[in-house]
Amino acid sequence: MKLSQLQAHIKAFDHAPEQSEHYFLKLIEEVGELSESIRNGKVGQPDLDNLKGSVAEELYDVLYYVCALANIHGVDLEKTHDIKEILNKAKYQR
Ligand SMILES: [Mg+2]
């Protein structure tokens, strides 16, 4: 799945621009859960039975709220990636 497809998928059922602050707080909450899963060593690619509390799950949760916030603020993350790549190549001489 492309990032633009993930953004569109999330926007189809979870898009409430009036709750921007709520989405941001959820993102921070998920970053905290990611920290805990890393500290607990729940790394690697889990299967369905072992996803709960894993780094994989929390990374996805962070990505979910990044996409939701991007949707609320009218940001196309793929286009932003393309622009940042140009800027970062110049900045870091890649
Ligand atoms: Mg989570």
PDB file of the backbone (N, CA, C, O) and the ligand in Angstrom, with CONECT records:
HET     MG  A 101       1
ATOM      1  N   MET A   1       0.844  -1.192   0.000  1.00  0.00           N
ATOM      2  CA  MET A   1       0.000   0.000   0.000  1.00  0.00           C
ATOM      3  C   MET A   1       0.886   1.251   0.000  1.00  0.00           C
ATOM      4  O   MET A   1       1.853   1.340   0.756  1.00  0.00           O
ATOM      5  N   LYS A   2       0.542   2.204  -0.852  1.00  0.00           N
ATOM      6  CA  LYS A   2       1.276   3.468  -0.889  1.00  0.00           C
ATOM      7  C   LYS A   2       0.805   4.363   0.255  1.00  0.00           C
ATOM      8  O   LYS A   2      -0.299   4.208   0.776  1.00  0.00           O
ATOM      9  N   LEU A   3       1.664   5.294   0.626  1.00  0.00           N
ATOM     10  CA  LEU A   3       1.320   6.201   1.715  1.00  0.00           C
ATOM     11  C   LEU A   3       0.061   7.001   1.396  1.00  0.00           C
ATOM     12  O   LEU A   3      -0.760   7.244   2.280  1.00  0.00           O
ATOM     13  N   SER A   4      -0.096   7.412   0.140  1.00  0.00           N
ATOM     14  CA  SER A   4      -1.297   8.166  -0.261  1.00  0.00           C
ATOM     15  C   SER A   4      -2.546   7.297  -0.117  1.00  0.00           C
ATOM     16  O   SER A   4      -3.616   7.794   0.234  1.00  0.00           O
ATOM     17  N   GLN A   5      -2.407   6.014  -0.384  1.00  0.00           N
ATOM     18  CA  GLN A   5      -3.538   5.097  -0.222  1.00  0.00           C
ATOM     19  C   GLN A   5      -3.890   4.923   1.254  1.00  0.00           C
ATOM     20  O   GLN A   5      -5.063   4.844   1.619  1.00  0.00           O
ATOM     21  N   LEU A   6      -2.865   4.865   2.090  1.00  0.00           N
ATOM     22  CA  LEU A   6      -3.115   4.742   3.529  1.00  0.00           C
ATOM     23  C   LEU A   6      -3.818   5.997   4.045  1.00  0.00           C
ATOM     24  O   LEU A   6      -4.762   5.903   4.830  1.00  0.00           O
ATOM     25  N   GLN A   7      -3.354   7.182   3.600  1.00  0.00           N
ATOM     26  CA  GLN A   7      -4.020   8.423   4.004  1.00  0.00           C
ATOM     27  C   GLN A   7      -5.488   8.409   3.585  1.00  0.00           C
ATOM     28  O   GLN A   7      -6.362   8.754   4.379  1.00  0.00           O
ATOM     29  N   ALA A   8      -5.763   8.014   2.347  1.00  0.00           N
ATOM     30  CA  ALA A   8      -7.138   7.990   1.842  1.00  0.00           C
ATOM     31  C   ALA A   8      -7.980   6.968   2.600  1.00  0.00           C
ATOM     32  O   ALA A   8      -9.140   7.225   2.920  1.00  0.00           O
ATOM     33  N   HIS A   9      -7.389   5.805   2.886  1.00  0.00           N
ATOM     34  CA  HIS A   9      -8.090   4.759   3.636  1.00  0.00           C
ATOM     35  C   HIS A   9      -8.529   5.281   5.004  1.00  0.00           C
ATOM     36  O   HIS A   9      -9.680   5.101   5.402  1.00  0.00           O
ATOM     37  N   ILE A  10      -7.606   5.929   5.721  1.00  0.00           N
ATOM     38  CA  ILE A  10      -7.912   6.433   7.068  1.00  0.00           C
ATOM     39  C   ILE A  10      -8.944   7.558   6.985  1.00  0.00           C
ATOM     40  O   ILE A  10      -9.867   7.625   7.797  1.00  0.00           O
ATOM     41  N   LYS A  11      -8.777   8.444   5.994  1.00  0.00           N
ATOM     42  CA  LYS A  11      -9.693   9.591   5.860  1.00  0.00           C
ATOM     43  C   LYS A  11     -11.129   9.137   5.607  1.00  0.00           C
ATOM     44  O   LYS A  11     -12.073   9.831   5.985  1.00  0.00           O
ATOM     45  N   ALA A  12     -11.301   7.982   4.976  1.00  0.00           N
ATOM     46  CA  ALA A  12     -12.632   7.483   4.632  1.00  0.00           C
ATOM     47  C   ALA A  12     -13.489   7.163   5.859  1.00  0.00           C
ATOM     48  O   ALA A  12     -14.717   7.215   5.788  1.00  0.00           O
ATOM     49  N   PHE A  13     -12.848   6.834   6.979  1.00  0.00           N
ATOM     50  CA  PHE A  13     -13.645   6.475   8.161  1.00  0.00           C
ATOM     51  C   PHE A  13     -13.237   7.215   9.430  1.00  0.00           C
ATOM     52  O   PHE A  13     -13.911   7.102  10.454  1.00  0.00           O
ATOM     53  N   ASP A  14     -12.140   7.973   9.375  1.00  0.00           N
ATOM     54  CA  ASP A  14     -11.684   8.671  10.580  1.00  0.00           C
ATOM     55  C   ASP A  14     -11.123  10.025  10.179  1.00  0.00           C
ATOM     56  O   ASP A  14      -9.927  10.172   9.928  1.00  0.00           O
ATOM     57  N   HIS A  15     -12.017  11.018  10.125  1.00  0.00           N
ATOM     58  CA  HIS A  15     -11.597  12.360   9.704  1.00  0.00           C
ATOM     59  C   HIS A  15     -12.486  13.383  10.397  1.00  0.00           C
ATOM     60  O   HIS A  15     -13.643  13.574  10.022  1.00  0.00           O
ATOM     61  N   ALA A  16     -11.936  14.031  11.403  1.00  0.00           N
ATOM     62  CA  ALA A  16     -12.696  15.023  12.171  1.00  0.00           C
ATOM     63  C   ALA A  16     -11.820  16.254  12.386  1.00  0.00           C
ATOM     64  O   ALA A  16     -11.173  16.389  13.425  1.00  0.00           O
ATOM     65  N   PRO A  17     -11.803  17.157  11.391  1.00  0.00           N
ATOM     66  CA  PRO A  17     -10.911  18.321  11.461  1.00  0.00           C
ATOM     67  C   PRO A  17     -11.097  19.168  12.721  1.00  0.00           C
ATOM     68  O   PRO A  17     -10.158  19.823  13.176  1.00  0.00           O
ATOM     69  N   GLU A  18     -12.298  19.154  13.278  1.00  0.00           N
ATOM     70  CA  GLU A  18     -12.541  19.944  14.486  1.00  0.00           C
ATOM     71  C   GLU A  18     -11.862  19.332  15.713  1.00  0.00           C
ATOM     72  O   GLU A  18     -11.817  19.954  16.774  1.00  0.00           O
ATOM     73  N   GLN A  19     -11.334  18.115  15.569  1.00  0.00           N
ATOM     74  CA  GLN A  19     -10.675  17.451  16.694  1.00  0.00           C
ATOM     75  C   GLN A  19      -9.163  17.311  16.468  1.00  0.00           C
ATOM     76  O   GLN A  19      -8.548  16.327  16.882  1.00  0.00           O
ATOM     77  N   SER A  20      -8.590  18.296  15.817  1.00  0.00           N
ATOM     78  CA  SER A  20      -7.156  18.262  15.510  1.00  0.00           C
ATOM     79  C   SER A  20      -6.308  18.041  16.756  1.00  0.00           C
ATOM     80  O   SER A  20      -5.373  17.241  16.750  1.00  0.00           O
ATOM     81  N   GLU A  21      -6.645  18.760  17.828  1.00  0.00           N
ATOM     82  CA  GLU A  21      -5.857  18.630  19.064  1.00  0.00           C
ATOM     83  C   GLU A  21      -5.945  17.208  19.620  1.00  0.00           C
ATOM     84  O   GLU A  21      -4.951  16.673  20.110  1.00  0.00           O
ATOM     85  N   HIS A  22      -7.118  16.600  19.547  1.00  0.00           N
ATOM     86  CA  HIS A  22      -7.300  15.225  20.021  1.00  0.00           C
ATOM     87  C   HIS A  22      -6.386  14.261  19.262  1.00  0.00           C
ATOM     88  O   HIS A  22      -5.744  13.403  19.868  1.00  0.00           O
ATOM     89  N   TYR A  23      -6.329  14.404  17.936  1.00  0.00           N
ATOM     90  CA  TYR A  23      -5.472  13.527  17.129  1.00  0.00           C
ATOM     91  C   TYR A  23      -4.011  13.718  17.506  1.00  0.00           C
ATOM     92  O   TYR A  23      -3.244  12.757  17.558  1.00  0.00           O
ATOM     93  N   PHE A  24      -3.632  14.964  17.767  1.00  0.00           N
ATOM     94  CA  PHE A  24      -2.241  15.224  18.144  1.00  0.00           C
ATOM     95  C   PHE A  24      -1.924  14.559  19.484  1.00  0.00           C
ATOM     96  O   PHE A  24      -0.865  13.952  19.644  1.00  0.00           O
ATOM     97  N   LEU A  25      -2.835  14.674  20.434  1.00  0.00           N
ATOM     98  CA  LEU A  25      -2.605  14.044  21.737  1.00  0.00           C
ATOM     99  C   LEU A  25      -2.557  12.526  21.608  1.00  0.00           C
ATOM    100  O   LEU A  25      -1.782  11.872  22.306  1.00  0.00           O
ATOM    101  N   LYS A  26      -3.377  11.958  20.725  1.00  0.00           N
ATOM    102  CA  LYS A  26      -3.329  10.508  20.486  1.00  0.00           C
ATOM    103  C   LYS A  26      -1.974  10.106  19.898  1.00  0.00           C
ATOM    104  O   LYS A  26      -1.421   9.063  20.248  1.00  0.00           O
ATOM    105  N   LEU A  27      -1.445  10.944  19.001  1.00  0.00           N
ATOM    106  CA  LEU A  27      -0.123  10.661  18.429  1.00  0.00           C
ATOM    107  C   LEU A  27       0.923  10.598  19.541  1.00  0.00           C
ATOM    108  O   LEU A  27       1.732   9.671  19.585  1.00  0.00           O
ATOM    109  N   ILE A  28       0.905  11.579  20.434  1.00  0.00           N
ATOM    110  CA  ILE A  28       1.879  11.594  21.531  1.00  0.00           C
ATOM    111  C   ILE A  28       1.691  10.370  22.430  1.00  0.00           C
ATOM    112  O   ILE A  28       2.668   9.778  22.889  1.00  0.00           O
ATOM    113  N   GLU A  29       0.441   9.995  22.679  1.00  0.00           N
ATOM    114  CA  GLU A  29       0.154   8.799  23.472  1.00  0.00           C
ATOM    115  C   GLU A  29       0.758   7.559  22.816  1.00  0.00           C
ATOM    116  O   GLU A  29       1.356   6.721  23.491  1.00  0.00           O
ATOM    117  N   GLU A  30       0.599   7.451  21.502  1.00  0.00           N
ATOM    118  CA  GLU A  30       1.143   6.281  20.788  1.00  0.00           C
ATOM    119  C   GLU A  30       2.667   6.286  20.774  1.00  0.00           C
ATOM    120  O   GLU A  30       3.287   5.223  20.812  1.00  0.00           O
ATOM    121  N   VAL A  31       3.278   7.467  20.720  1.00  0.00           N
ATOM    122  CA  VAL A  31       4.748   7.548  20.800  1.00  0.00           C
ATOM    123  C   VAL A  31       5.200   7.006  22.161  1.00  0.00           C
ATOM    124  O   VAL A  31       6.209   6.306  22.249  1.00  0.00           O
ATOM    125  N   GLY A  32       4.453   7.331  23.216  1.00  0.00           N
ATOM    126  CA  GLY A  32       4.764   6.792  24.541  1.00  0.00           C
ATOM    127  C   GLY A  32       4.650   5.275  24.571  1.00  0.00           C
ATOM    128  O   GLY A  32       5.492   4.598  25.162  1.00  0.00           O
ATOM    129  N   GLU A  33       3.614   4.741  23.938  1.00  0.00           N
ATOM    130  CA  GLU A  33       3.444   3.283  23.879  1.00  0.00           C
ATOM    131  C   GLU A  33       4.567   2.638  23.070  1.00  0.00           C
ATOM    132  O   GLU A  33       5.016   1.536  23.385  1.00  0.00           O
ATOM    133  N   LEU A  34       5.017   3.337  22.024  1.00  0.00           N
ATOM    134  CA  LEU A  34       6.153   2.829  21.226  1.00  0.00           C
ATOM    135  C   LEU A  34       7.404   2.745  22.096  1.00  0.00           C
ATOM    136  O   LEU A  34       8.139   1.759  22.048  1.00  0.00           O
ATOM    137  N   SER A  35       7.636   3.784  22.885  1.00  0.00           N
ATOM    138  CA  SER A  35       8.782   3.784  23.789  1.00  0.00           C
ATOM    139  C   SER A  35       8.731   2.583  24.730  1.00  0.00           C
ATOM    140  O   SER A  35       9.739   1.909  24.942  1.00  0.00           O
ATOM    141  N   GLU A  36       7.566   2.323  25.287  1.00  0.00           N
ATOM    142  CA  GLU A  36       7.402   1.205  26.216  1.00  0.00           C
ATOM    143  C   GLU A  36       7.654  -0.139  25.522  1.00  0.00           C
ATOM    144  O   GLU A  36       8.299  -1.026  26.081  1.00  0.00           O
ATOM    145  N   SER A  37       7.137  -0.273  24.299  1.00  0.00           N
ATOM    146  CA  SER A  37       7.326  -1.552  23.583  1.00  0.00           C
ATOM    147  C   SER A  37       8.797  -1.780  23.235  1.00  0.00           C
ATOM    148  O   SER A  37       9.270  -2.917  23.240  1.00  0.00           O
ATOM    149  N   ILE A  38       9.519  -0.697  22.932  1.00  0.00           N
ATOM    150  CA  ILE A  38      10.955  -0.830  22.652  1.00  0.00           C
ATOM    151  C   ILE A  38      11.695  -1.225  23.924  1.00  0.00           C
ATOM    152  O   ILE A  38      12.540  -2.120  23.906  1.00  0.00           O
ATOM    153  N   ARG A  39      11.372  -0.551  25.030  1.00  0.00           N
ATOM    154  CA  ARG A  39      12.024  -0.879  26.303  1.00  0.00           C
ATOM    155  C   ARG A  39      11.733  -2.321  26.721  1.00  0.00           C
ATOM    156  O   ARG A  39      12.573  -2.971  27.344  1.00  0.00           O
ATOM    157  N   ASN A  40      10.549  -2.816  26.379  1.00  0.00           N
ATOM    158  CA  ASN A  40      10.175  -4.188  26.738  1.00  0.00           C
ATOM    159  C   ASN A  40      10.723  -5.223  25.762  1.00  0.00           C
ATOM    160  O   ASN A  40      10.536  -6.424  25.956  1.00  0.00           O
ATOM    161  N   GLY A  41      11.400  -4.758  24.712  1.00  0.00           N
ATOM    162  CA  GLY A  41      12.052  -5.668  23.774  1.00  0.00           C
ATOM    163  C   GLY A  41      11.105  -6.439  22.889  1.00  0.00           C
ATOM    164  O   GLY A  41      11.436  -7.530  22.424  1.00  0.00           O
ATOM    165  N   LYS A  42       9.910  -5.876  22.644  1.00  0.00           N
ATOM    166  CA  LYS A  42       8.930  -6.589  21.807  1.00  0.00           C
ATOM    167  C   LYS A  42       9.156  -6.233  20.339  1.00  0.00           C
ATOM    168  O   LYS A  42       8.298  -5.629  19.694  1.00  0.00           O
ATOM    169  N   VAL A  43      10.318  -6.614  19.824  1.00  0.00           N
ATOM    170  CA  VAL A  43      10.743  -6.239  18.479  1.00  0.00           C
ATOM    171  C   VAL A  43      10.405  -7.326  17.456  1.00  0.00           C
ATOM    172  O   VAL A  43       9.891  -8.391  17.800  1.00  0.00           O
ATOM    173  N   GLY A  44      10.705  -7.028  16.202  1.00  0.00           N
ATOM    174  CA  GLY A  44      10.481  -7.997  15.132  1.00  0.00           C
ATOM    175  C   GLY A  44       9.073  -7.914  14.576  1.00  0.00           C
ATOM    176  O   GLY A  44       8.264  -7.086  14.993  1.00  0.00           O
ATOM    177  N   GLN A  45       8.802  -8.799  13.617  1.00  0.00           N
ATOM    178  CA  GLN A  45       7.492  -8.813  12.958  1.00  0.00           C
ATOM    179  C   GLN A  45       6.605  -9.868  13.591  1.00  0.00           C
ATOM    180  O   GLN A  45       6.791 -11.056  13.330  1.00  0.00           O
ATOM    181  N   PRO A  46       5.643  -9.470  14.415  1.00  0.00           N
ATOM    182  CA  PRO A  46       4.772 -10.451  15.065  1.00  0.00           C
ATOM    183  C   PRO A  46       3.659 -10.930  14.143  1.00  0.00           C
ATOM    184  O   PRO A  46       3.339 -10.298  13.137  1.00  0.00           O
ATOM    185  N   ASP A  47       3.081 -12.061  14.515  1.00  0.00           N
ATOM    186  CA  ASP A  47       1.886 -12.524  13.809  1.00  0.00           C
ATOM    187  C   ASP A  47       0.655 -11.986  14.536  1.00  0.00           C
ATOM    188  O   ASP A  47       0.783 -11.264  15.525  1.00  0.00           O
ATOM    189  N   LEU A  48      -0.506 -12.329  14.060  1.00  0.00           N
ATOM    190  CA  LEU A  48      -1.760 -11.806  14.602  1.00  0.00           C
ATOM    191  C   LEU A  48      -1.889 -12.052  16.106  1.00  0.00           C
ATOM    192  O   LEU A  48      -2.400 -11.198  16.831  1.00  0.00           O
ATOM    193  N   ASP A  49      -1.438 -13.194  16.571  1.00  0.00           N
ATOM    194  CA  ASP A  49      -1.596 -13.550  17.991  1.00  0.00           C
ATOM    195  C   ASP A  49      -0.627 -12.803  18.904  1.00  0.00           C
ATOM    196  O   ASP A  49      -0.829 -12.753  20.117  1.00  0.00           O
ATOM    197  N   ASN A  50       0.435 -12.217  18.319  1.00  0.00           N
ATOM    198  CA  ASN A  50       1.465 -11.586  19.146  1.00  0.00           C
ATOM    199  C   ASN A  50       1.646 -10.101  18.850  1.00  0.00           C
ATOM    200  O   ASN A  50       2.650  -9.509  19.245  1.00  0.00           O
ATOM    201  N   LEU A  51       0.694  -9.502  18.167  1.00  0.00           N
ATOM    202  CA  LEU A  51       0.832  -8.095  17.775  1.00  0.00           C
ATOM    203  C   LEU A  51       0.694  -7.143  18.961  1.00  0.00           C
ATOM    204  O   LEU A  51       1.380  -6.122  19.019  1.00  0.00           O
ATOM    205  N   LYS A  52      -0.190  -7.471  19.909  1.00  0.00           N
ATOM    206  CA  LYS A  52      -0.518  -6.562  20.999  1.00  0.00           C
ATOM    207  C   LYS A  52       0.728  -6.133  21.779  1.00  0.00           C
ATOM    208  O   LYS A  52       1.474  -6.962  22.299  1.00  0.00           O
ATOM    209  N   GLY A  53       0.931  -4.809  21.844  1.00  0.00           N
ATOM    210  CA  GLY A  53       2.037  -4.263  22.638  1.00  0.00           C
ATOM    211  C   GLY A  53       3.397  -4.347  21.982  1.00  0.00           C
ATOM    212  O   GLY A  53       4.405  -3.996  22.596  1.00  0.00           O
ATOM    213  N   SER A  54       3.442  -4.813  20.732  1.00  0.00           N
ATOM    214  CA  SER A  54       4.729  -4.950  20.046  1.00  0.00           C
ATOM    215  C   SER A  54       5.172  -3.618  19.442  1.00  0.00           C
ATOM    216  O   SER A  54       4.370  -2.699  19.274  1.00  0.00           O
ATOM    217  N   VAL A  55       6.466  -3.531  19.119  1.00  0.00           N
ATOM    218  CA  VAL A  55       6.996  -2.357  18.413  1.00  0.00           C
ATOM    219  C   VAL A  55       6.253  -2.185  17.095  1.00  0.00           C
ATOM    220  O   VAL A  55       5.941  -1.061  16.701  1.00  0.00           O
ATOM    221  N   ALA A  56       5.970  -3.283  16.414  1.00  0.00           N
ATOM    222  CA  ALA A  56       5.264  -3.216  15.128  1.00  0.00           C
ATOM    223  C   ALA A  56       3.906  -2.545  15.287  1.00  0.00           C
ATOM    224  O   ALA A  56       3.552  -1.658  14.510  1.00  0.00           O
ATOM    225  N   GLU A  57       3.149  -2.967  16.291  1.00  0.00           N
ATOM    226  CA  GLU A  57       1.825  -2.374  16.510  1.00  0.00           C
ATOM    227  C   GLU A  57       1.935  -0.893  16.811  1.00  0.00           C
ATOM    228  O   GLU A  57       1.190  -0.087  16.252  1.00  0.00           O
ATOM    229  N   GLU A  58       2.857  -0.525  17.690  1.00  0.00           N
ATOM    230  CA  GLU A  58       2.949   0.879  18.105  1.00  0.00           C
ATOM    231  C   GLU A  58       3.485   1.757  16.976  1.00  0.00           C
ATOM    232  O   GLU A  58       3.075   2.911  16.845  1.00  0.00           O
ATOM    233  N   LEU A  59       4.394   1.226  16.163  1.00  0.00           N
ATOM    234  CA  LEU A  59       4.845   1.993  14.985  1.00  0.00           C
ATOM    235  C   LEU A  59       3.671   2.254  14.050  1.00  0.00           C
ATOM    236  O   LEU A  59       3.524   3.353  13.515  1.00  0.00           O
ATOM    237  N   TYR A  60       2.833   1.231  13.856  1.00  0.00           N
ATOM    238  CA  TYR A  60       1.664   1.428  13.007  1.00  0.00           C
ATOM    239  C   TYR A  60       0.727   2.473  13.608  1.00  0.00           C
ATOM    240  O   TYR A  60       0.198   3.323  12.892  1.00  0.00           O
ATOM    241  N   ASP A  61       0.524   2.408  14.918  1.00  0.00           N
ATOM    242  CA  ASP A  61      -0.369   3.370  15.572  1.00  0.00           C
ATOM    243  C   ASP A  61       0.149   4.802  15.403  1.00  0.00           C
ATOM    244  O   ASP A  61      -0.630   5.729  15.183  1.00  0.00           O
ATOM    245  N   VAL A  62       1.468   4.971  15.507  1.00  0.00           N
ATOM    246  CA  VAL A  62       2.070   6.295  15.285  1.00  0.00           C
ATOM    247  C   VAL A  62       1.820   6.733  13.841  1.00  0.00           C
ATOM    248  O   VAL A  62       1.407   7.866  13.592  1.00  0.00           O
ATOM    249  N   LEU A  63       2.070   5.838  12.905  1.00  0.00           N
ATOM    250  CA  LEU A  63       1.856   6.156  11.489  1.00  0.00           C
ATOM    251  C   LEU A  63       0.398   6.522  11.220  1.00  0.00           C
ATOM    252  O   LEU A  63       0.111   7.439  10.451  1.00  0.00           O
ATOM    253  N   TYR A  64      -0.519   5.797  11.862  1.00  0.00           N
ATOM    254  CA  TYR A  64      -1.954   6.073  11.703  1.00  0.00           C
ATOM    255  C   TYR A  64      -2.267   7.519  12.064  1.00  0.00           C
ATOM    256  O   TYR A  64      -2.929   8.223  11.301  1.00  0.00           O
ATOM    257  N   TYR A  65      -1.796   7.960  13.216  1.00  0.00           N
ATOM    258  CA  TYR A  65      -2.117   9.328  13.650  1.00  0.00           C
ATOM    259  C   TYR A  65      -1.329  10.370  12.871  1.00  0.00           C
ATOM    260  O   TYR A  65      -1.805  11.494  12.711  1.00  0.00           O
ATOM    261  N   VAL A  66      -0.152  10.037  12.385  1.00  0.00           N
ATOM    262  CA  VAL A  66       0.560  10.947  11.479  1.00  0.00           C
ATOM    263  C   VAL A  66      -0.285  11.153  10.218  1.00  0.00           C
ATOM    264  O   VAL A  66      -0.448  12.280   9.752  1.00  0.00           O
ATOM    265  N   CYS A  67      -0.820  10.062   9.674  1.00  0.00           N
ATOM    266  CA  CYS A  67      -1.667  10.159   8.472  1.00  0.00           C
ATOM    267  C   CYS A  67      -2.954  10.932   8.770  1.00  0.00           C
ATOM    268  O   CYS A  67      -3.376  11.763   7.965  1.00  0.00           O
ATOM    269  N   ALA A  68      -3.574  10.667   9.910  1.00  0.00           N
ATOM    270  CA  ALA A  68      -4.813  11.371  10.268  1.00  0.00           C
ATOM    271  C   ALA A  68      -4.563  12.867  10.399  1.00  0.00           C
ATOM    272  O   ALA A  68      -5.365  13.676   9.933  1.00  0.00           O
ATOM    273  N   LEU A  69      -3.446  13.239  11.036  1.00  0.00           N
ATOM    274  CA  LEU A  69      -3.106  14.663  11.179  1.00  0.00           C
ATOM    275  C   LEU A  69      -2.782  15.286   9.828  1.00  0.00           C
ATOM    276  O   LEU A  69      -3.154  16.429   9.564  1.00  0.00           O
ATOM    277  N   ALA A  70      -2.095  14.545   8.980  1.00  0.00           N
ATOM    278  CA  ALA A  70      -1.801  15.042   7.636  1.00  0.00           C
ATOM    279  C   ALA A  70      -3.097  15.323   6.884  1.00  0.00           C
ATOM    280  O   ALA A  70      -3.223  16.348   6.214  1.00  0.00           O
ATOM    281  N   ASN A  71      -4.057  14.411   6.998  1.00  0.00           N
ATOM    282  CA  ASN A  71      -5.354  14.611   6.346  1.00  0.00           C
ATOM    283  C   ASN A  71      -6.051  15.872   6.866  1.00  0.00           C
ATOM    284  O   ASN A  71      -6.577  16.662   6.082  1.00  0.00           O
ATOM    285  N   ILE A  72      -6.053  16.050   8.166  1.00  0.00           N
ATOM    286  CA  ILE A  72      -6.726  17.207   8.776  1.00  0.00           C
ATOM    287  C   ILE A  72      -6.093  18.516   8.305  1.00  0.00           C
ATOM    288  O   ILE A  72      -6.789  19.504   8.073  1.00  0.00           O
ATOM    289  N   HIS A  73      -4.771  18.511   8.167  1.00  0.00           N
ATOM    290  CA  HIS A  73      -4.065  19.746   7.824  1.00  0.00           C
ATOM    291  C   HIS A  73      -3.792  19.880   6.325  1.00  0.00           C
ATOM    292  O   HIS A  73      -3.037  20.756   5.905  1.00  0.00           O
ATOM    293  N   GLY A  74      -4.407  19.010   5.522  1.00  0.00           N
ATOM    294  CA  GLY A  74      -4.291  19.136   4.080  1.00  0.00           C
ATOM    295  C   GLY A  74      -2.912  18.841   3.529  1.00  0.00           C
ATOM    296  O   GLY A  74      -2.485  19.437   2.540  1.00  0.00           O
ATOM    297  N   VAL A  75      -2.216  17.912   4.178  1.00  0.00           N
ATOM    298  CA  VAL A  75      -0.853  17.578   3.771  1.00  0.00           C
ATOM    299  C   VAL A  75      -0.834  16.244   3.023  1.00  0.00           C
ATOM    300  O   VAL A  75      -1.370  15.247   3.506  1.00  0.00           O
ATOM    301  N   ASP A  76      -0.215  16.234   1.844  1.00  0.00           N
ATOM    302  CA  ASP A  76       0.035  15.014   1.081  1.00  0.00           C
ATOM    303  C   ASP A  76       1.444  14.550   1.447  1.00  0.00           C
ATOM    304  O   ASP A  76       2.432  15.151   1.024  1.00  0.00           O
ATOM    305  N   LEU A  77       1.530  13.492   2.226  1.00  0.00           N
ATOM    306  CA  LEU A  77       2.837  13.058   2.740  1.00  0.00           C
ATOM    307  C   LEU A  77       3.779  12.589   1.634  1.00  0.00           C
ATOM    308  O   LEU A  77       4.994  12.745   1.757  1.00  0.00           O
ATOM    309  N   GLU A  78       3.238  12.015   0.554  1.00  0.00           N
ATOM    310  CA  GLU A  78       4.116  11.594  -0.548  1.00  0.00           C
ATOM    311  C   GLU A  78       4.738  12.805  -1.231  1.00  0.00           C
ATOM    312  O   GLU A  78       5.931  12.803  -1.533  1.00  0.00           O
ATOM    313  N   LYS A  79       3.944  13.830  -1.473  1.00  0.00           N
ATOM    314  CA  LYS A  79       4.492  15.043  -2.088  1.00  0.00           C
ATOM    315  C   LYS A  79       5.496  15.714  -1.158  1.00  0.00           C
ATOM    316  O   LYS A  79       6.523  16.230  -1.599  1.00  0.00           O
ATOM    317  N   THR A  80       5.185  15.698   0.124  1.00  0.00           N
ATOM    318  CA  THR A  80       6.105  16.290   1.099  1.00  0.00           C
ATOM    319  C   THR A  80       7.419  15.518   1.132  1.00  0.00           C
ATOM    320  O   THR A  80       8.493  16.109   1.246  1.00  0.00           O
ATOM    321  N   HIS A  81       7.326  14.192   1.033  1.00  0.00           N
ATOM    322  CA  HIS A  81       8.536  13.370   0.959  1.00  0.00           C
ATOM    323  C   HIS A  81       9.406  13.795  -0.222  1.00  0.00           C
ATOM    324  O   HIS A  81      10.618  13.958  -0.083  1.00  0.00           O
ATOM    325  N   ASP A  82       8.781  13.971  -1.377  1.00  0.00           N
ATOM    326  CA  ASP A  82       9.537  14.343  -2.576  1.00  0.00           C
ATOM    327  C   ASP A  82      10.259  15.676  -2.377  1.00  0.00           C
ATOM    328  O   ASP A  82      11.419  15.824  -2.763  1.00  0.00           O
ATOM    329  N   ILE A  83       9.571  16.637  -1.777  1.00  0.00           N
ATOM    330  CA  ILE A  83      10.180  17.950  -1.534  1.00  0.00           C
ATOM    331  C   ILE A  83      11.311  17.846  -0.511  1.00  0.00           C
ATOM    332  O   ILE A  83      12.381  18.427  -0.692  1.00  0.00           O
ATOM    333  N   LYS A  84      11.062  17.097   0.567  1.00  0.00           N
ATOM    334  CA  LYS A  84      12.091  16.944   1.602  1.00  0.00           C
ATOM    335  C   LYS A  84      13.325  16.228   1.071  1.00  0.00           C
ATOM    336  O   LYS A  84      14.446  16.538   1.473  1.00  0.00           O
ATOM    337  N   GLU A  85      13.124  15.270   0.167  1.00  0.00           N
ATOM    338  CA  GLU A  85      14.270  14.575  -0.418  1.00  0.00           C
ATOM    339  C   GLU A  85      15.172  15.552  -1.163  1.00  0.00           C
ATOM    340  O   GLU A  85      16.396  15.486  -1.045  1.00  0.00           O
ATOM    341  N   ILE A  86      14.573  16.451  -1.926  1.00  0.00           N
ATOM    342  CA  ILE A  86      15.359  17.454  -2.646  1.00  0.00           C
ATOM    343  C   ILE A  86      16.130  18.320  -1.657  1.00  0.00           C
ATOM    344  O   ILE A  86      17.329  18.540  -1.826  1.00  0.00           O
ATOM    345  N   LEU A  87      15.451  18.808  -0.634  1.00  0.00           N
ATOM    346  CA  LEU A  87      16.089  19.682   0.354  1.00  0.00           C
ATOM    347  C   LEU A  87      17.172  18.939   1.145  1.00  0.00           C
ATOM    348  O   LEU A  87      18.251  19.481   1.385  1.00  0.00           O
ATOM    349  N   ASN A  88      16.877  17.684   1.552  1.00  0.00           N
ATOM    350  CA  ASN A  88      17.845  16.933   2.351  1.00  0.00           C
ATOM    351  C   ASN A  88      19.073  16.510   1.546  1.00  0.00           C
ATOM    352  O   ASN A  88      20.177  16.438   2.085  1.00  0.00           O
ATOM    353  N   LYS A  89      18.876  16.230   0.242  1.00  0.00           N
ATOM    354  CA  LYS A  89      20.028  15.883  -0.600  1.00  0.00           C
ATOM    355  C   LYS A  89      20.998  17.041  -0.667  1.00  0.00           C
ATOM    356  O   LYS A  89      22.212  16.846  -0.625  1.00  0.00           O
ATOM    357  N   ALA A  90      20.465  18.248  -0.771  1.00  0.00           N
ATOM    358  CA  ALA A  90      21.329  19.430  -0.801  1.00  0.00           C
ATOM    359  C   ALA A  90      21.945  19.694   0.567  1.00  0.00           C
ATOM    360  O   ALA A  90      23.131  20.002   0.680  1.00  0.00           O
ATOM    361  N   LYS A  91      21.120  19.569   1.601  1.00  0.00           N
ATOM    362  CA  LYS A  91      21.582  19.878   2.960  1.00  0.00           C
ATOM    363  C   LYS A  91      22.668  18.923   3.439  1.00  0.00           C
ATOM    364  O   LYS A  91      23.640  19.340   4.069  1.00  0.00           O
ATOM    365  N   TYR A  92      22.496  17.622   3.132  1.00  0.00           N
ATOM    366  CA  TYR A  92      23.416  16.609   3.644  1.00  0.00           C
ATOM    367  C   TYR A  92      24.350  16.057   2.564  1.00  0.00           C
ATOM    368  O   TYR A  92      25.020  15.046   2.777  1.00  0.00           O
ATOM    369  N   GLN A  93      24.394  16.725   1.401  1.00  0.00           N
ATOM    370  CA  GLN A  93      25.262  16.332   0.292  1.00  0.00           C
ATOM    371  C   GLN A  93      25.143  14.837  -0.021  1.00  0.00           C
ATOM    372  O   GLN A  93      26.157  14.150  -0.143  1.00  0.00           O
ATOM    373  N   ARG A  94      23.919  14.332  -0.152  1.00  0.00           N
ATOM    374  CA  ARG A  94      23.718  12.912  -0.471  1.00  0.00           C
ATOM    375  C   ARG A  94      23.746  12.706  -1.968  1.00  0.00           C
ATOM    376  O   ARG A  94      23.595  11.578  -2.439  1.00  0.00           O
TER     377      ARG A  94
HETATM  378 MG    MG A 101      -0.919   1.739  20.544  1.00  0.00          MG2+
END
